[in-house]
Amino acid sequence: MLTGTREGILKKVQPMSIHGQISWDVFFTDVVDPDGQVHVARIRPEAVIGNSLEPGDRIQVEYVVGVPIEVTRRDP
């Protein structure tokens, strides 16, 4: 996806450190196919909008030029 949003079901969030800076790998599947391919979005923790993320949450990932810039927890 070049620019836009993608809805998903959160599978897990894995913190990681690159040269001392913390990022999160957000693993999610498509809402239409929750058992399908797992996608990964690497974002900074401050780019998460809403309450803390838990596996099974419905999320929206916003992309600009193919780069995930924001993850928002959606209400069920």
mmJSON file of the N, C-alpha and C atoms, coordinates in Angstrom:
{"data_MODEL":{"atom_site":{
"group_PDB":["ATOM","ATOM","ATOM","ATOM","ATOM","ATOM","ATOM","ATOM","ATOM","ATOM","ATOM","ATOM","ATOM","ATOM","ATOM","ATOM","ATOM","ATOM","ATOM","ATOM","ATOM","ATOM","ATOM","ATOM","ATOM","ATOM","ATOM","ATOM","ATOM","ATOM","ATOM","ATOM","ATOM","ATOM","ATOM","ATOM","ATOM","ATOM","ATOM","ATOM","ATOM","ATOM","ATOM","ATOM","ATOM","ATOM","ATOM","ATOM","ATOM","ATOM","ATOM","ATOM","ATOM","ATOM","ATOM","ATOM","ATOM","ATOM","ATOM","ATOM","ATOM","ATOM","ATOM","ATOM","ATOM","ATOM","ATOM","ATOM","ATOM","ATOM","ATOM","ATOM","ATOM","ATOM","ATOM","ATOM","ATOM","ATOM","ATOM","ATOM","ATOM","ATOM","ATOM","ATOM","ATOM","ATOM","ATOM","ATOM","ATOM","ATOM","ATOM","ATOM","ATOM","ATOM","ATOM","ATOM","ATOM","ATOM","ATOM","ATOM","ATOM","ATOM","ATOM","ATOM","ATOM","ATOM","ATOM","ATOM","ATOM","ATOM","ATOM","ATOM","ATOM","ATOM","ATOM","ATOM","ATOM","ATOM","ATOM","ATOM","ATOM","ATOM","ATOM","ATOM","ATOM","ATOM","ATOM","ATOM","ATOM","ATOM","ATOM","ATOM","ATOM","ATOM","ATOM","ATOM","ATOM","ATOM","ATOM","ATOM","ATOM","ATOM","ATOM","ATOM","ATOM","ATOM","ATOM","ATOM","ATOM","ATOM","ATOM","ATOM","ATOM","ATOM","ATOM","ATOM","ATOM","ATOM","ATOM","ATOM","ATOM","ATOM","ATOM","ATOM","ATOM","ATOM","ATOM","ATOM","ATOM","ATOM","ATOM","ATOM","ATOM","ATOM","ATOM","ATOM","ATOM","ATOM","ATOM","ATOM","ATOM","ATOM","ATOM","ATOM","ATOM","ATOM","ATOM","ATOM","ATOM","ATOM","ATOM","ATOM","ATOM","ATOM","ATOM","ATOM","ATOM","ATOM","ATOM","ATOM","ATOM","ATOM","ATOM","ATOM","ATOM","ATOM","ATOM","ATOM","ATOM","ATOM","ATOM","ATOM","ATOM","ATOM","ATOM","ATOM","ATOM","ATOM","ATOM","ATOM","ATOM","ATOM","ATOM","ATOM","ATOM","ATOM","ATOM","ATOM"],
"id":[1,2,3,4,5,6,7,8,9,10,11,12,13,14,15,16,17,18,19,20,21,22,23,24,25,26,27,28,29,30,31,32,33,34,35,36,37,38,39,40,41,42,43,44,45,46,47,48,49,50,51,52,53,54,55,56,57,58,59,60,61,62,63,64,65,66,67,68,69,70,71,72,73,74,75,76,77,78,79,80,81,82,83,84,85,86,87,88,89,90,91,92,93,94,95,96,97,98,99,100,101,102,103,104,105,106,107,108,109,110,111,112,113,114,115,116,117,118,119,120,121,122,123,124,125,126,127,128,129,130,131,132,133,134,135,136,137,138,139,140,141,142,143,144,145,146,147,148,149,150,151,152,153,154,155,156,157,158,159,160,161,162,163,164,165,166,167,168,169,170,171,172,173,174,175,176,177,178,179,180,181,182,183,184,185,186,187,188,189,190,191,192,193,194,195,196,197,198,199,200,201,202,203,204,205,206,207,208,209,210,211,212,213,214,215,216,217,218,219,220,221,222,223,224,225,226,227,228],
"type_symbol":["N","C","C","N","C","C","N","C","C","N","C","C","N","C","C","N","C","C","N","C","C","N","C","C","N","C","C","N","C","C","N","C","C","N","C","C","N","C","C","N","C","C","N","C","C","N","C","C","N","C","C","N","C","C","N","C","C","N","C","C","N","C","C","N","C","C","N","C","C","N","C","C","N","C","C","N","C","C","N","C","C","N","C","C","N","C","C","N","C","C","N","C","C","N","C","C","N","C","C","N","C","C","N","C","C","N","C","C","N","C","C","N","C","C","N","C","C","N","C","C","N","C","C","N","C","C","N","C","C","N","C","C","N","C","C","N","C","C","N","C","C","N","C","C","N","C","C","N","C","C","N","C","C","N","C","C","N","C","C","N","C","C","N","C","C","N","C","C","N","C","C","N","C","C","N","C","C","N","C","C","N","C","C","N","C","C","N","C","C","N","C","C","N","C","C","N","C","C","N","C","C","N","C","C","N","C","C","N","C","C","N","C","C","N","C","C","N","C","C","N","C","C","N","C","C","N","C","C"],
"label_atom_id":["N","CA","C","N","CA","C","N","CA","C","N","CA","C","N","CA","C","N","CA","C","N","CA","C","N","CA","C","N","CA","C","N","CA","C","N","CA","C","N","CA","C","N","CA","C","N","CA","C","N","CA","C","N","CA","C","N","CA","C","N","CA","C","N","CA","C","N","CA","C","N","CA","C","N","CA","C","N","CA","C","N","CA","C","N","CA","C","N","CA","C","N","CA","C","N","CA","C","N","CA","C","N","CA","C","N","CA","C","N","CA","C","N","CA","C","N","CA","C","N","CA","C","N","CA","C","N","CA","C","N","CA","C","N","CA","C","N","CA","C","N","CA","C","N","CA","C","N","CA","C","N","CA","C","N","CA","C","N","CA","C","N","CA","C","N","CA","C","N","CA","C","N","CA","C","N","CA","C","N","CA","C","N","CA","C","N","CA","C","N","CA","C","N","CA","C","N","CA","C","N","CA","C","N","CA","C","N","CA","C","N","CA","C","N","CA","C","N","CA","C","N","CA","C","N","CA","C","N","CA","C","N","CA","C","N","CA","C","N","CA","C","N","CA","C","N","CA","C","N","CA","C","N","CA","C","N","CA","C","N","CA","C","N","CA","C"],
"label_alt_id":[null,null,null,null,null,null,null,null,null,null,null,null,null,null,null,null,null,null,null,null,null,null,null,null,null,null,null,null,null,null,null,null,null,null,null,null,null,null,null,null,null,null,null,null,null,null,null,null,null,null,null,null,null,null,null,null,null,null,null,null,null,null,null,null,null,null,null,null,null,null,null,null,null,null,null,null,null,null,null,null,null,null,null,null,null,null,null,null,null,null,null,null,null,null,null,null,null,null,null,null,null,null,null,null,null,null,null,null,null,null,null,null,null,null,null,null,null,null,null,null,null,null,null,null,null,null,null,null,null,null,null,null,null,null,null,null,null,null,null,null,null,null,null,null,null,null,null,null,null,null,null,null,null,null,null,null,null,null,null,null,null,null,null,null,null,null,null,null,null,null,null,null,null,null,null,null,null,null,null,null,null,null,null,null,null,null,null,null,null,null,null,null,null,null,null,null,null,null,null,null,null,null,null,null,null,null,null,null,null,null,null,null,null,null,null,null,null,null,null,null,null,null,null,null,null,null,null,null],
"label_comp_id":["MET","MET","MET","LEU","LEU","LEU","THR","THR","THR","GLY","GLY","GLY","THR","THR","THR","ARG","ARG","ARG","GLU","GLU","GLU","GLY","GLY","GLY","ILE","ILE","ILE","LEU","LEU","LEU","LYS","LYS","LYS","LYS","LYS","LYS","VAL","VAL","VAL","GLN","GLN","GLN","PRO","PRO","PRO","MET","MET","MET","SER","SER","SER","ILE","ILE","ILE","HIS","HIS","HIS","GLY","GLY","GLY","GLN","GLN","GLN","ILE","ILE","ILE","SER","SER","SER","TRP","TRP","TRP","ASP","ASP","ASP","VAL","VAL","VAL","PHE","PHE","PHE","PHE","PHE","PHE","THR","THR","THR","ASP","ASP","ASP","VAL","VAL","VAL","VAL","VAL","VAL","ASP","ASP","ASP","PRO","PRO","PRO","ASP","ASP","ASP","GLY","GLY","GLY","GLN","GLN","GLN","VAL","VAL","VAL","HIS","HIS","HIS","VAL","VAL","VAL","ALA","ALA","ALA","ARG","ARG","ARG","ILE","ILE","ILE","ARG","ARG","ARG","PRO","PRO","PRO","GLU","GLU","GLU","ALA","ALA","ALA","VAL","VAL","VAL","ILE","ILE","ILE","GLY","GLY","GLY","ASN","ASN","ASN","SER","SER","SER","LEU","LEU","LEU","GLU","GLU","GLU","PRO","PRO","PRO","GLY","GLY","GLY","ASP","ASP","ASP","ARG","ARG","ARG","ILE","ILE","ILE","GLN","GLN","GLN","VAL","VAL","VAL","GLU","GLU","GLU","TYR","TYR","TYR","VAL","VAL","VAL","VAL","VAL","VAL","GLY","GLY","GLY","VAL","VAL","VAL","PRO","PRO","PRO","ILE","ILE","ILE","GLU","GLU","GLU","VAL","VAL","VAL","THR","THR","THR","ARG","ARG","ARG","ARG","ARG","ARG","ASP","ASP","ASP","PRO","PRO","PRO"],
"label_asym_id":["A","A","A","A","A","A","A","A","A","A","A","A","A","A","A","A","A","A","A","A","A","A","A","A","A","A","A","A","A","A","A","A","A","A","A","A","A","A","A","A","A","A","A","A","A","A","A","A","A","A","A","A","A","A","A","A","A","A","A","A","A","A","A","A","A","A","A","A","A","A","A","A","A","A","A","A","A","A","A","A","A","A","A","A","A","A","A","A","A","A","A","A","A","A","A","A","A","A","A","A","A","A","A","A","A","A","A","A","A","A","A","A","A","A","A","A","A","A","A","A","A","A","A","A","A","A","A","A","A","A","A","A","A","A","A","A","A","A","A","A","A","A","A","A","A","A","A","A","A","A","A","A","A","A","A","A","A","A","A","A","A","A","A","A","A","A","A","A","A","A","A","A","A","A","A","A","A","A","A","A","A","A","A","A","A","A","A","A","A","A","A","A","A","A","A","A","A","A","A","A","A","A","A","A","A","A","A","A","A","A","A","A","A","A","A","A","A","A","A","A","A","A","A","A","A","A","A","A"],
"label_entity_id":["1","1","1","1","1","1","1","1","1","1","1","1","1","1","1","1","1","1","1","1","1","1","1","1","1","1","1","1","1","1","1","1","1","1","1","1","1","1","1","1","1","1","1","1","1","1","1","1","1","1","1","1","1","1","1","1","1","1","1","1","1","1","1","1","1","1","1","1","1","1","1","1","1","1","1","1","1","1","1","1","1","1","1","1","1","1","1","1","1","1","1","1","1","1","1","1","1","1","1","1","1","1","1","1","1","1","1","1","1","1","1","1","1","1","1","1","1","1","1","1","1","1","1","1","1","1","1","1","1","1","1","1","1","1","1","1","1","1","1","1","1","1","1","1","1","1","1","1","1","1","1","1","1","1","1","1","1","1","1","1","1","1","1","1","1","1","1","1","1","1","1","1","1","1","1","1","1","1","1","1","1","1","1","1","1","1","1","1","1","1","1","1","1","1","1","1","1","1","1","1","1","1","1","1","1","1","1","1","1","1","1","1","1","1","1","1","1","1","1","1","1","1","1","1","1","1","1","1"],
"label_seq_id":[1,1,1,2,2,2,3,3,3,4,4,4,5,5,5,6,6,6,7,7,7,8,8,8,9,9,9,10,10,10,11,11,11,12,12,12,13,13,13,14,14,14,15,15,15,16,16,16,17,17,17,18,18,18,19,19,19,20,20,20,21,21,21,22,22,22,23,23,23,24,24,24,25,25,25,26,26,26,27,27,27,28,28,28,29,29,29,30,30,30,31,31,31,32,32,32,33,33,33,34,34,34,35,35,35,36,36,36,37,37,37,38,38,38,39,39,39,40,40,40,41,41,41,42,42,42,43,43,43,44,44,44,45,45,45,46,46,46,47,47,47,48,48,48,49,49,49,50,50,50,51,51,51,52,52,52,53,53,53,54,54,54,55,55,55,56,56,56,57,57,57,58,58,58,59,59,59,60,60,60,61,61,61,62,62,62,63,63,63,64,64,64,65,65,65,66,66,66,67,67,67,68,68,68,69,69,69,70,70,70,71,71,71,72,72,72,73,73,73,74,74,74,75,75,75,76,76,76],
"pdbx_PDB_ins_code":[null,null,null,null,null,null,null,null,null,null,null,null,null,null,null,null,null,null,null,null,null,null,null,null,null,null,null,null,null,null,null,null,null,null,null,null,null,null,null,null,null,null,null,null,null,null,null,null,null,null,null,null,null,null,null,null,null,null,null,null,null,null,null,null,null,null,null,null,null,null,null,null,null,null,null,null,null,null,null,null,null,null,null,null,null,null,null,null,null,null,null,null,null,null,null,null,null,null,null,null,null,null,null,null,null,null,null,null,null,null,null,null,null,null,null,null,null,null,null,null,null,null,null,null,null,null,null,null,null,null,null,null,null,null,null,null,null,null,null,null,null,null,null,null,null,null,null,null,null,null,null,null,null,null,null,null,null,null,null,null,null,null,null,null,null,null,null,null,null,null,null,null,null,null,null,null,null,null,null,null,null,null,null,null,null,null,null,null,null,null,null,null,null,null,null,null,null,null,null,null,null,null,null,null,null,null,null,null,null,null,null,null,null,null,null,null,null,null,null,null,null,null,null,null,null,null,null,null],
"Cartn_x":[0.848,0.0,0.887,0.631,1.443,1.004,-0.236,-0.772,-2.205,-2.552,-3.901,-3.889,-4.975,-5.089,-5.439,-5.132,-5.451,-5.993,-7.15,-7.745,-7.145,-6.975,-6.406,-6.78,-6.422,-6.577,-5.167,-4.907,-3.578,-3.261,-2.099,-1.62,-0.641,0.338,1.284,2.053,2.628,3.507,4.839,5.915,7.245,8.153,8.565,9.504,10.88,11.583,12.935,13.765,15.049,15.948,16.916,16.986,17.951,18.829,20.088,21.04,20.494,19.797,19.3,17.953,17.393,16.077,15.025,13.99,12.952,11.936,11.622,10.543,9.689,8.497,7.62,7.351,7.432,6.957,5.533,4.568,3.154,2.761,2.427,2.044,0.519,-0.034,-1.487,-1.9,-3.164,-3.744,-4.905,-5.355,-6.465,-7.772,-8.658,-9.944,-10.77,-10.722,-11.507,-10.971,-9.668,-9.034,-8.135,-8.714,-7.918,-6.905,-7.07,-6.113,-5.143,-5.163,-4.331,-2.935,-2.352,-0.978,-0.821,0.29,0.603,1.444,1.02,1.729,2.453,3.513,4.28,4.433,4.169,4.394,5.36,6.479,7.455,7.195,6.877,6.544,7.2,7.216,7.679,6.519,6.769,5.685,4.745,5.237,4.368,3.422,3.598,2.71,1.488,1.324,0.145,-0.897,-2.07,-3.15,-4.188,-4.623,-5.622,-4.965,-5.736,-5.231,-4.181,-3.575,-2.542,-3.125,-2.268,-2.696,-2.625,-3.63,-3.685,-3.969,-3.401,-3.71,-5.218,-5.679,-7.105,-7.793,-7.13,-7.707,-7.831,-8.854,-8.983,-8.2,-7.348,-6.497,-6.624,-6.159,-6.043,-4.616,-3.968,-2.588,-2.617,-2.035,-1.979,-0.607,-0.604,0.631,0.789,2.023,2.373,3.593,3.469,4.519,5.025,4.094,4.429,5.011,5.126,5.71,4.61,4.482,3.475,3.871,2.925,3.241,2.408,1.3,0.431,-0.414,-0.617,-1.511,-2.559,-3.82,-4.918,-5.741,-5.996,-6.874,-8.299,-9.035,-10.41,-11.374,-12.536,-13.584,-14.171,-14.528,-15.076,-16.371],
"Cartn_y":[-1.175,0.0,1.23,2.122,3.322,4.357,4.798,5.746,5.343,5.334,4.969,4.249,3.529,2.807,1.352,0.523,-0.901,-1.305,-1.977,-2.497,-3.868,-4.186,-5.474,-5.937,-7.174,-7.775,-7.96,-7.353,-7.407,-8.818,-9.307,-10.61,-10.448,-9.532,-9.269,-7.992,-7.442,-6.28,-6.696,-6.504,-6.897,-5.679,-5.231,-4.105,-4.528,-3.589,-3.873,-2.601,-2.755,-1.625,-1.622,-0.473,-0.286,0.885,0.593,1.612,2.39,1.68,2.287,2.978,3.056,3.669,2.565,2.664,1.639,1.849,0.778,0.721,-0.482,-0.535,-1.687,-2.324,-3.651,-4.404,-4.826,-4.329,-4.625,-5.686,-6.872,-7.996,-8.055,-8.095,-8.11,-8.87,-9.303,-9.966,-9.125,-9.432,-8.717,-9.054,-8.078,-8.282,-9.339,-9.348,-10.299,-11.72,-11.876,-13.193,-13.235,-13.337,-13.264,-14.401,-15.495,-16.596,-16.601,-15.537,-15.452,-14.93,-14.325,-13.821,-12.779,-12.866,-11.905,-10.785,-9.539,-8.348,-7.734,-6.992,-6.346,-4.861,-4.028,-2.584,-2.183,-1.576,-1.098,0.386,0.713,2.096,2.483,3.763,4.277,4.172,3.913,3.773,4.971,6.174,7.351,7.442,6.585,6.564,5.684,5.14,4.342,5.274,5.34,6.203,5.348,5.794,5.052,4.356,3.522,2.781,1.776,1.135,0.136,-0.96,-1.516,-2.56,-3.932,-4.755,-6.129,-7.05,-8.275,-9.217,-9.405,-9.435,-9.574,-8.242,-7.116,-5.792,-5.55,-4.814,-4.367,-3.062,-2.97,-1.794,-1.244,-0.026,0.597,1.094,0.726,1.146,2.149,3.308,4.35,4.332,4.39,4.348,5.632,6.092,7.178,6.715,6.68,6.219,4.834,3.964,2.588,2.385,3.439,3.352,3.531,2.574,2.757,3.908,4.834,5.999,6.071,5.311,5.409,4.153,3.704,2.59,3.089,2.878,3.316,2.116,2.019,0.956,1.354,0.448,0.712,0.055,0.659,0.044,-1.122,-2.188,-3.383,-3.116],
"Cartn_z":[0.0,0.0,0.0,-0.9,-0.989,0.056,-0.015,0.955,1.277,2.564,2.971,4.301,4.568,5.83,5.577,6.565,6.505,7.869,7.867,9.102,9.383,10.656,11.0,12.394,12.681,13.996,14.565,15.718,16.318,16.807,16.442,16.912,18.071,17.911,19.003,18.729,19.79,19.698,20.302,19.55,20.003,20.022,21.226,21.276,20.77,20.17,19.71,19.811,19.921,20.05,18.876,18.217,17.136,17.541,17.857,18.315,19.516,20.405,21.631,21.515,20.318,20.145,20.043,20.878,20.932,19.812,19.124,18.144,18.491,17.941,18.124,16.774,16.727,15.575,15.913,15.141,15.355,14.336,14.818,13.959,13.903,12.683,12.543,11.292,11.279,10.115,9.607,8.413,7.796,8.52,8.642,9.314,8.594,7.268,6.479,6.616,6.816,6.926,8.159,9.388,10.61,10.782,10.033,10.121,8.94,8.159,6.959,7.24,6.212,6.269,7.371,8.091,9.144,8.544,8.779,8.322,9.513,9.245,10.312,9.981,10.99,10.866,11.969,11.618,12.61,12.858,14.104,14.444,15.761,16.041,17.335,18.315,19.588,20.57,20.622,20.395,20.441,19.244,18.244,17.077,17.303,18.513,18.844,19.46,18.836,19.284,20.011,21.172,21.939,23.11,23.752,24.915,24.487,25.449,25.133,24.243,23.422,22.493,23.145,22.876,23.366,22.184,22.19,21.117,20.99,19.745,19.468,19.213,19.551,19.3,17.802,17.443,16.058,15.941,14.918,14.751,13.335,13.178,11.862,11.719,10.638,10.373,9.226,9.46,8.424,7.766,6.429,5.639,4.837,4.694,3.786,3.008,1.703,0.792,1.225,1.601,1.948,3.328,4.129,5.466,6.511,7.448,8.495,9.413,9.641,10.469,11.739,11.792,12.958,13.074,14.316,14.593,15.593,15.246,16.095,16.532,17.83,18.345,18.011,17.381,16.963,17.935,18.093,18.909,18.149,18.866,18.177,17.453],
"occupancy":[1.0,1.0,1.0,1.0,1.0,1.0,1.0,1.0,1.0,1.0,1.0,1.0,1.0,1.0,1.0,1.0,1.0,1.0,1.0,1.0,1.0,1.0,1.0,1.0,1.0,1.0,1.0,1.0,1.0,1.0,1.0,1.0,1.0,1.0,1.0,1.0,1.0,1.0,1.0,1.0,1.0,1.0,1.0,1.0,1.0,1.0,1.0,1.0,1.0,1.0,1.0,1.0,1.0,1.0,1.0,1.0,1.0,1.0,1.0,1.0,1.0,1.0,1.0,1.0,1.0,1.0,1.0,1.0,1.0,1.0,1.0,1.0,1.0,1.0,1.0,1.0,1.0,1.0,1.0,1.0,1.0,1.0,1.0,1.0,1.0,1.0,1.0,1.0,1.0,1.0,1.0,1.0,1.0,1.0,1.0,1.0,1.0,1.0,1.0,1.0,1.0,1.0,1.0,1.0,1.0,1.0,1.0,1.0,1.0,1.0,1.0,1.0,1.0,1.0,1.0,1.0,1.0,1.0,1.0,1.0,1.0,1.0,1.0,1.0,1.0,1.0,1.0,1.0,1.0,1.0,1.0,1.0,1.0,1.0,1.0,1.0,1.0,1.0,1.0,1.0,1.0,1.0,1.0,1.0,1.0,1.0,1.0,1.0,1.0,1.0,1.0,1.0,1.0,1.0,1.0,1.0,1.0,1.0,1.0,1.0,1.0,1.0,1.0,1.0,1.0,1.0,1.0,1.0,1.0,1.0,1.0,1.0,1.0,1.0,1.0,1.0,1.0,1.0,1.0,1.0,1.0,1.0,1.0,1.0,1.0,1.0,1.0,1.0,1.0,1.0,1.0,1.0,1.0,1.0,1.0,1.0,1.0,1.0,1.0,1.0,1.0,1.0,1.0,1.0,1.0,1.0,1.0,1.0,1.0,1.0,1.0,1.0,1.0,1.0,1.0,1.0,1.0,1.0,1.0,1.0,1.0,1.0,1.0,1.0,1.0,1.0,1.0,1.0],
"B_iso_or_equiv":[0.0,0.0,0.0,0.0,0.0,0.0,0.0,0.0,0.0,0.0,0.0,0.0,0.0,0.0,0.0,0.0,0.0,0.0,0.0,0.0,0.0,0.0,0.0,0.0,0.0,0.0,0.0,0.0,0.0,0.0,0.0,0.0,0.0,0.0,0.0,0.0,0.0,0.0,0.0,0.0,0.0,0.0,0.0,0.0,0.0,0.0,0.0,0.0,0.0,0.0,0.0,0.0,0.0,0.0,0.0,0.0,0.0,0.0,0.0,0.0,0.0,0.0,0.0,0.0,0.0,0.0,0.0,0.0,0.0,0.0,0.0,0.0,0.0,0.0,0.0,0.0,0.0,0.0,0.0,0.0,0.0,0.0,0.0,0.0,0.0,0.0,0.0,0.0,0.0,0.0,0.0,0.0,0.0,0.0,0.0,0.0,0.0,0.0,0.0,0.0,0.0,0.0,0.0,0.0,0.0,0.0,0.0,0.0,0.0,0.0,0.0,0.0,0.0,0.0,0.0,0.0,0.0,0.0,0.0,0.0,0.0,0.0,0.0,0.0,0.0,0.0,0.0,0.0,0.0,0.0,0.0,0.0,0.0,0.0,0.0,0.0,0.0,0.0,0.0,0.0,0.0,0.0,0.0,0.0,0.0,0.0,0.0,0.0,0.0,0.0,0.0,0.0,0.0,0.0,0.0,0.0,0.0,0.0,0.0,0.0,0.0,0.0,0.0,0.0,0.0,0.0,0.0,0.0,0.0,0.0,0.0,0.0,0.0,0.0,0.0,0.0,0.0,0.0,0.0,0.0,0.0,0.0,0.0,0.0,0.0,0.0,0.0,0.0,0.0,0.0,0.0,0.0,0.0,0.0,0.0,0.0,0.0,0.0,0.0,0.0,0.0,0.0,0.0,0.0,0.0,0.0,0.0,0.0,0.0,0.0,0.0,0.0,0.0,0.0,0.0,0.0,0.0,0.0,0.0,0.0,0.0,0.0,0.0,0.0,0.0,0.0,0.0,0.0],
"pdbx_formal_charge":[null,null,null,null,null,null,null,null,null,null,null,null,null,null,null,null,null,null,null,null,null,null,null,null,null,null,null,null,null,null,null,null,null,null,null,null,null,null,null,null,null,null,null,null,null,null,null,null,null,null,null,null,null,null,null,null,null,null,null,null,null,null,null,null,null,null,null,null,null,null,null,null,null,null,null,null,null,null,null,null,null,null,null,null,null,null,null,null,null,null,null,null,null,null,null,null,null,null,null,null,null,null,null,null,null,null,null,null,null,null,null,null,null,null,null,null,null,null,null,null,null,null,null,null,null,null,null,null,null,null,null,null,null,null,null,null,null,null,null,null,null,null,null,null,null,null,null,null,null,null,null,null,null,null,null,null,null,null,null,null,null,null,null,null,null,null,null,null,null,null,null,null,null,null,null,null,null,null,null,null,null,null,null,null,null,null,null,null,null,null,null,null,null,null,null,null,null,null,null,null,null,null,null,null,null,null,null,null,null,null,null,null,null,null,null,null,null,null,null,null,null,null,null,null,null,null,null,null],
"auth_seq_id":[1,1,1,2,2,2,3,3,3,4,4,4,5,5,5,6,6,6,7,7,7,8,8,8,9,9,9,10,10,10,11,11,11,12,12,12,13,13,13,14,14,14,15,15,15,16,16,16,17,17,17,18,18,18,19,19,19,20,20,20,21,21,21,22,22,22,23,23,23,24,24,24,25,25,25,26,26,26,27,27,27,28,28,28,29,29,29,30,30,30,31,31,31,32,32,32,33,33,33,34,34,34,35,35,35,36,36,36,37,37,37,38,38,38,39,39,39,40,40,40,41,41,41,42,42,42,43,43,43,44,44,44,45,45,45,46,46,46,47,47,47,48,48,48,49,49,49,50,50,50,51,51,51,52,52,52,53,53,53,54,54,54,55,55,55,56,56,56,57,57,57,58,58,58,59,59,59,60,60,60,61,61,61,62,62,62,63,63,63,64,64,64,65,65,65,66,66,66,67,67,67,68,68,68,69,69,69,70,70,70,71,71,71,72,72,72,73,73,73,74,74,74,75,75,75,76,76,76],
"auth_comp_id":["MET","MET","MET","LEU","LEU","LEU","THR","THR","THR","GLY","GLY","GLY","THR","THR","THR","ARG","ARG","ARG","GLU","GLU","GLU","GLY","GLY","GLY","ILE","ILE","ILE","LEU","LEU","LEU","LYS","LYS","LYS","LYS","LYS","LYS","VAL","VAL","VAL","GLN","GLN","GLN","PRO","PRO","PRO","MET","MET","MET","SER","SER","SER","ILE","ILE","ILE","HIS","HIS","HIS","GLY","GLY","GLY","GLN","GLN","GLN","ILE","ILE","ILE","SER","SER","SER","TRP","TRP","TRP","ASP","ASP","ASP","VAL","VAL","VAL","PHE","PHE","PHE","PHE","PHE","PHE","THR","THR","THR","ASP","ASP","ASP","VAL","VAL","VAL","VAL","VAL","VAL","ASP","ASP","ASP","PRO","PRO","PRO","ASP","ASP","ASP","GLY","GLY","GLY","GLN","GLN","GLN","VAL","VAL","VAL","HIS","HIS","HIS","VAL","VAL","VAL","ALA","ALA","ALA","ARG","ARG","ARG","ILE","ILE","ILE","ARG","ARG","ARG","PRO","PRO","PRO","GLU","GLU","GLU","ALA","ALA","ALA","VAL","VAL","VAL","ILE","ILE","ILE","GLY","GLY","GLY","ASN","ASN","ASN","SER","SER","SER","LEU","LEU","LEU","GLU","GLU","GLU","PRO","PRO","PRO","GLY","GLY","GLY","ASP","ASP","ASP","ARG","ARG","ARG","ILE","ILE","ILE","GLN","GLN","GLN","VAL","VAL","VAL","GLU","GLU","GLU","TYR","TYR","TYR","VAL","VAL","VAL","VAL","VAL","VAL","GLY","GLY","GLY","VAL","VAL","VAL","PRO","PRO","PRO","ILE","ILE","ILE","GLU","GLU","GLU","VAL","VAL","VAL","THR","THR","THR","ARG","ARG","ARG","ARG","ARG","ARG","ASP","ASP","ASP","PRO","PRO","PRO"],
"auth_asym_id":["A","A","A","A","A","A","A","A","A","A","A","A","A","A","A","A","A","A","A","A","A","A","A","A","A","A","A","A","A","A","A","A","A","A","A","A","A","A","A","A","A","A","A","A","A","A","A","A","A","A","A","A","A","A","A","A","A","A","A","A","A","A","A","A","A","A","A","A","A","A","A","A","A","A","A","A","A","A","A","A","A","A","A","A","A","A","A","A","A","A","A","A","A","A","A","A","A","A","A","A","A","A","A","A","A","A","A","A","A","A","A","A","A","A","A","A","A","A","A","A","A","A","A","A","A","A","A","A","A","A","A","A","A","A","A","A","A","A","A","A","A","A","A","A","A","A","A","A","A","A","A","A","A","A","A","A","A","A","A","A","A","A","A","A","A","A","A","A","A","A","A","A","A","A","A","A","A","A","A","A","A","A","A","A","A","A","A","A","A","A","A","A","A","A","A","A","A","A","A","A","A","A","A","A","A","A","A","A","A","A","A","A","A","A","A","A","A","A","A","A","A","A","A","A","A","A","A","A"],
"auth_atom_id":["N","CA","C","N","CA","C","N","CA","C","N","CA","C","N","CA","C","N","CA","C","N","CA","C","N","CA","C","N","CA","C","N","CA","C","N","CA","C","N","CA","C","N","CA","C","N","CA","C","N","CA","C","N","CA","C","N","CA","C","N","CA","C","N","CA","C","N","CA","C","N","CA","C","N","CA","C","N","CA","C","N","CA","C","N","CA","C","N","CA","C","N","CA","C","N","CA","C","N","CA","C","N","CA","C","N","CA","C","N","CA","C","N","CA","C","N","CA","C","N","CA","C","N","CA","C","N","CA","C","N","CA","C","N","CA","C","N","CA","C","N","CA","C","N","CA","C","N","CA","C","N","CA","C","N","CA","C","N","CA","C","N","CA","C","N","CA","C","N","CA","C","N","CA","C","N","CA","C","N","CA","C","N","CA","C","N","CA","C","N","CA","C","N","CA","C","N","CA","C","N","CA","C","N","CA","C","N","CA","C","N","CA","C","N","CA","C","N","CA","C","N","CA","C","N","CA","C","N","CA","C","N","CA","C","N","CA","C","N","CA","C","N","CA","C","N","CA","C","N","CA","C","N","CA","C","N","CA","C","N","CA","C","N","CA","C"],
"pdbx_PDB_model_num":[1,1,1,1,1,1,1,1,1,1,1,1,1,1,1,1,1,1,1,1,1,1,1,1,1,1,1,1,1,1,1,1,1,1,1,1,1,1,1,1,1,1,1,1,1,1,1,1,1,1,1,1,1,1,1,1,1,1,1,1,1,1,1,1,1,1,1,1,1,1,1,1,1,1,1,1,1,1,1,1,1,1,1,1,1,1,1,1,1,1,1,1,1,1,1,1,1,1,1,1,1,1,1,1,1,1,1,1,1,1,1,1,1,1,1,1,1,1,1,1,1,1,1,1,1,1,1,1,1,1,1,1,1,1,1,1,1,1,1,1,1,1,1,1,1,1,1,1,1,1,1,1,1,1,1,1,1,1,1,1,1,1,1,1,1,1,1,1,1,1,1,1,1,1,1,1,1,1,1,1,1,1,1,1,1,1,1,1,1,1,1,1,1,1,1,1,1,1,1,1,1,1,1,1,1,1,1,1,1,1,1,1,1,1,1,1,1,1,1,1,1,1,1,1,1,1,1,1]
}}}
